[in-house]
Amino acid sequence: MVPTKTGKKIYLQCSKCGYKIEMDKSAREKYKISYEVEEEKRVVTAKATKGVRRALTPEEREMLQEYYEVFLESFEAEEGGAE
């Protein structure tokens, strides 16, 4: 017998003949599935770390400003050349 859900009710149903009976609360506790993975078989897939915000140094700010100006100039030249 396997648990199946029909509408809002849960039934125990025979997989061979289709016979089913409504599951009561005590039967629900017995049919909970749980898995335990051995420690050596566990794999860490992601690790969350706290992000650290740091302020830019004056040199980094100046370099970003220069890059931005060069980008705007090249973008303006491309747009002006396309017309």
Buried (B, 14 or more C-beta within 10 A) or exposed (E): BEBEEEEEEBBBBEEEEEEBEEBEEEBEEEEEEEEEEEEEEEEEEEEEEEEEEEEEEEEEEEEEEEEEEEEEEEEEEEEEEEE
